[in-house]
Amino acid sequence: MPKRARELSARTVASLRGDGRYAVGVVPGLYLRIEGASRSWVLRYQRKGPRREFGLGSYPAVSLAEARDAAWALRRAATLPEPVQAPGSAAQTAPAAPEQPPVQREPSSPSPTPDANGEGPITFEGCARTFISAQEAGWKSKKHAKQWTATLEAYAFPVIGALHPRDITIDHILRVLKPIWTSKTETATRVRGRIEEILDWAEHRKHRSGKNPARWNGNLQFELPSPTKLKKRKKRHHPALPYLRVGMFMADLRSRQNVSRKALEWGILTTTRSQEIRGARHSEINLQLKRWTIPKERMKLEKDHIVPLSQAAINLYQSLPRVEGYDLLFPASEGGELSDAALCAVIDDMHGADLRRGGIGYLDPVQNRVATQHGFRSTFRDWAAEVAYFPKEVIEHALAHKLKDEAEAAYQRGTLLVKRAMLMEQWASYCSESNPQLHP
């Protein structure tokens, strides 16, 4: 059995920082688990086998007092023996918690019930964590599993986390989705899909039966506006710098000296995405062949992608410091990869500095927004089509795009490396021109 910990106050709990699991006292095994921005309550207990964890919802949606009440009720429901208290222990001085029903985040819902094996109560949150644990090995990255957990903890668990899967109705699903459906459409559609998968899994395990209340077709489509239409209405492209200003931007960029600056330049010269840049490794570079091979795990299309390196890209690579035993090209100062925001932060700083010295900054003139790292892929696409005169399929291969014409894609199976090498060399040369002309 877990030890009784010193009782923490609500103020102390609110001040906890750093990833980890923090015992809050009064109820044996009750912890606040912190993982990045995610905070959730877990009850650890052991009965007929290995130690287990049971989720009690996210914090602060579920308060310290509510978590303690729910933990006491669940311990009694599972008939778990309480630990023997040592004389004079801190826990012994705490007042005995009165018998109260478990926290009901949905008033009409019954308390969680033990499963057929008596292993503890079955809840949507318990099913979700079991499902994620079973599936995460096959997902693209560990980050994917964290995103599943974070979105469910933020939006689903506070509403349906403590409910038995069979008790979840379409009204519960709507209470989860409606607050974010129009304001955070992409997130909301992912939450809906994740709930649907978990409830399908629960049906497979015979925890529920019947129509899945989170299903879209023939169900939620009659209750919520189409996410496709919402996205089209709100869709905005990544702000991009006009290609005529790339040379000026690159000259400004190269006047700066830091890891993020070099990572941004590398991304512009190779026309790659943020996750491909930030995860770039020395072991992926072949200087003899002048190639960078990005593994499928970091690619959107989940296929290995070969990037021909221009001489400018090779010169940049050779200027990077090499730390023994460290494979990342652009490590963060605290170790690990740079954050997703680091590259755009460089552009924001450059934009502000240019305005202060009387310039016009680095705006997308159509959107009147500061250009982004991803927007430089659009800048390259415009330049390649209007200035370089390379065939469309060469340009699309350079951007690691899937060809929209399925018939063309079926016959175009090569990687067009020789032509792409010529294209990237021309792009690098154009990026170095302070007064670019409208010719290749």
N, C-alpha and C positions, 0 to 999 in steps of 0.2 A: 504493500500500500504506500502511496506517496506520503511524505512527511507533511505535517501541518507547518505552514510557514507563518512568519510574522504578518499580522493583519495590516494591509495597506489602506490608506484613505483614498477617497475619490480624487483628491487633488494630487496625491502622489502618483496614482495610476495615470492621470492625464499628463504628468511630466515625464513619464518613462520614454527613453530614447534608445535607439540602436536595435538592430535585429536580435531576436532571441525570444526566450520563453520566460515570463516573469510570474512567479507564484504570488497570489494576492492575499492568501490567508483566509481564515474562517472555515472554508470548505476544502477538505483535503483534495489535492489534485487539480484545483482550479487555477488556470494560468491565462495570462494575456500574451498572445503570440504576436510578435511584430516582425513583418517581412517587408522591408521597404516602406511604402506608404500604406500597406495593408495591416490592419489590426483586428484581431478576432479572438473570441473566447474559446478555450478548449478545456474539457474535463478529462483528465487522465485517470484511468482506473485499470485494475487487473482482476480478472475473474476467469478461472478455468483456462488458463493459457497465457499468452504474451500480453504485455501491457497495451492498452488501447487508448485511442483519443476520440472524444465525441465533441463535435462543434456546437457552440451555443450562440452563434451569430457574430456579427461584426461590431466593433466598438468605434464610435460611441452610440451607434444606433441602439445597442443593448447596453444599458448602464451597468456599473459595477454591482449595484444592489440587485438589479434584475438577473444578472449572471449568477450571483450567489444563490438567489432564490431558485433559479432553474437548476443549478447544480445540486442543491440539496434535494430537490424533488426527484431528479433523475437518479440520484444515489439510492433513494428510498424505493423508486420504481423498479430498479434493478436489484434490490435487496442486497446491496453491497455492505459488508461489515465495515464499521468505522474503526480507524486505528486506535490502539490503546494510547492514552495520553500520559506522558511522563509527568509526575508530580511537579507542580510549579512551572509548567511549560507556559509559553506565551499564549498558546491556543486555549489553555485551561482558564485563563483569566478573561477570555472573551465571552460575552453573553451568549447563551445558547440560542441558536436561530429558531424562531417559531416555525411550526409546521405550516407551510403555505403551498398553494398549488403552483405548478411551474409557470414560468412566464409565458403568456399567450400573446404572441405577436398578431395572431388572428383570433379574435374573441370566440368565434363560432366553432373553432377547431378543437378536437379532442387532444388529450395529452399523447405524446409519443408512446407507442406500445412496444414491448420486447419482441424480437423476432422469434421464429419457430425454434431456434436452438437456444433461446434464452441468452443470446450474446449481447443484449443491450437493445435499446429502442431503435426502431427504424425511422429515420427522418429523411427529408429531401437532402439536407446538408450532408448527412452520413452517406447517402447514396452517391451524391456528387463527388465527395472526396474519394470514395472507393473507385468510382468510375475513372476519375482523373488519374489516380494511382495506377490503374490497370492499363490506361491508354498512353500515358506520357512517354513511354519508351519508344513508341512508334511515331511520335510527333516530330516536327521539324527541328525544334530546339527546346531547351529547358525554359526559355522565355515564354514559349507558347503555353506551357503548363501554368506558369505564374500568371499569365494573362487570363486564363480560364478562372483560376482561383480568385484573382483580384476582382474581376467583373462580377462574379457570383457573390462574393462577400460584400461588394458595394451595393448591389442592386437586388439580388434575389434572396439571399439568406435572411435579411431583416424582415422580409414579408412571408416567405414560405419555407425558410430553413428548418424550422422546428416541426413542420407538418409531415404527417405520413404521406407518401406519394399518392396513395389511393384517395386522400382527402383534398387534393389540389384540384381546383376547378378553373374554368376559363376566367372567372372573376378575379381569382388570385393572380393569374398571369397578367391580366390587364392592370392590376395594381402595381405590378413590377414594371411593366413596360410603358404605360401611358405617361408617367412623369418625364421620360427621356426619349420618347418615340420621335418627336419632331425636333427637339433641341440637340440630341445626340443620336441621330438615326443609325449611323454605322455601328456604334456601340450597342444600341438597343437591338438591332437585328442579330448581332452576335450573341447577345444574352438570350434572346428568344431561341436561337438555334441550339445553344448549349443546354438550355432547360429541356428542349424537346429531346435531345439525345439522352440526357440523364433519365427522363421519364420513360423513354423507350427501353433503356437498360433496366429500369425498375420493373417494367412489364415483363421483360425477359426473365428476370429473377423472381417473377410472380409476386411482386410487392403491390402491383396494381393491375387493372385490366380496363379495356374499353378505349374510347377515343382519347388521343393525346391532346390535352387542352392547350399545349404550346404549338401545335401544328399550325402552319400558315394556310395552306390550301384547304378550302372548304371550311375554314374555322376562323382564325384571327383575321383573315383577309376581309371579313365582313365587319370587323370591329375597329380596324386601324387603317389609316391611309397607306397606300402602296409605298414601301420604302424606296423603290426605284424612282417613282415620281418625285418623292421628297428630295432624293439625292440630286436628281436632274435640276430641280428648282434651286437648290442651294450650291450646286457644283461650281467650284472655281478651280482653274488650273493653278499649278504651282507658279508663283511669280517668276518671270524670266527676264534677264537682261538682254536688250537688243544686241545682236551679234556684232554690230558696228562699234559697240563700246567694250567688247571683250579685251582688246589689246590694252586699253587704258586701265581696265580693271586688273588685268594680270600684272601690269607694271606696278600698280599700287600694292597688290597682294604680295609680290615678290620682295617688296621693301620691308616686309615684316618678318620677324623670326620667332616662330614657335611651332609646336607640333601640329596644332589645329590648322594653322596656315598652310603647312606643307601637305596635310591630308586633303585640304580643300583643293589645292593646286593639282594634286595627284588625281582627284576625282574629276576635275575639269578636263585634264589631259587624256584621261582614259574613258570619260563619259559614263562612269559607273554610278551605282546607287549608294546611298549612305551606308547601309549595312555591309555592302561589299568593300567599301573603302575602309571603314573602321575595323573590320576584321582581317584586313590584308596582312599576309605573313611572308616573311623572307623565303620560307620553304616553297611558296607558290610561284616565285619569280625564277625564270630561266633566262639569264643574260645572254647566253650563247645563242639561243633561238629568238631573243628579244620578245619574250611572251610572259604574260601573267595568267596563270590558270586558276580561276576562281571555282572552288568546289561547289557542287550542286546544293549543299546544305545552306549556302548563303545566297543562292540565286532564286529569284521570284519564280522562274519556270522549273526550278528543281532539276536543272541540267548543268553539267560542267560548262563553263564559259571561258574561252580563250581570248584574251585581249592582246592584240599586237602592240608592243611598246614603241612609241616614237623615241627619237634620240633625246628630246627634251625630257620625256618621262624617265628614261634611263639615267640621265644626268641628275635628275631630282632624286631618284632612288639611291644613286651612289653617294649623294650628299647626306643621306640619313645616318645618324649615329647608330652603331650596332652594339647592343648589350649582350654579353655572353649569356647564352642559355635563354634568351628572350626572343621569341619569334615574331611578335607583332611589329609591323612597320611604324605604326603611330600609337604607341602606348600612352595612356593617360598618366598624368603626374603621380596619381595615387596608385597606379597599377591597373591592369586590365585595359579594356577598350575605351576609346573616347565615347562620350555620350552622344545621343542622336542630335542634341541641340548644339553641340560644340561647333559644328561646321557653319551652321546658320548664324551663330553668335559672332563668328569672324566677319561675316558680311554685314551684319548689323553695326558692328564697331566701325568698319570701313565706311559705311554709309554715313554714320554720324560724324566721323572725322572729316569726310569730304564736304559735308554741309558746313561745318565750322570754318573750313578754309575757303568758303565761297563757291564751292562746286554744286552740282545738281544731285549728287549722291548716286545710288545704284538702284533705281526704281524700275519696275515693270511699268512702262508708260500707259499700257491699257488698263491695268488694275490699280495703278498708283500705289503699289505695295513694294516693299523692299524685296529684291531678288532673293531666291533661296538656292541652296546647294542643288536640290533636285531640279530646279528651274534651268540650270545650266545644260541639262540634257535636252531641254526644249530649244535652248539657244543653239546648241550644236545641230539639232535636227533642222532648224530653220536655215542655218548657214550651209549645211551639207546639201540641202535641196535647192537653195537659191544661188549659191556661190560655187560650190565644189563640183556640181553636176555629176555626182555619182548615182548609179542606179538605186532605186528605192530599196531593193532587197539587200544591198551592201550596207546602206545606212541602218536599216532595221536590224541586221545582224550585229552591227557595231553597238547598238543600244540594247542588245539581248531581248528584242521584242519578238513576239510570236507573230508570224505572217497572218494577216486577216483572211487572205484568200486560201482556203483549205486545199484547193487543187494545186495552187502554186507551191504551197508548203510541202505537199506530198512529193513533188518533183525536185524541189530545192532542198536537198539534204546535206549539201556541202556547207563549209563554214566560211568560204570566200576569204580566207586568211590573207592571201597576197593582195587582193584589192583593198581589204580593210586596213592592211599595213600602210598602203599608199594614202588612204583616206586619213588615217590618224596622224601621219607625218605632215600632211597638208594642214590639218586642224592645229597641230602644235605650232607650225610655222605662222599660221594666221593669228594665233593667240599671242604671239610675240611681236606683232606689228603694232606700233603706237598709232599709226594712221592707216588703218586697213582700207583697202580698195574693194570695189565690187567686182573682183575677178579672182580666180583660184590662184 
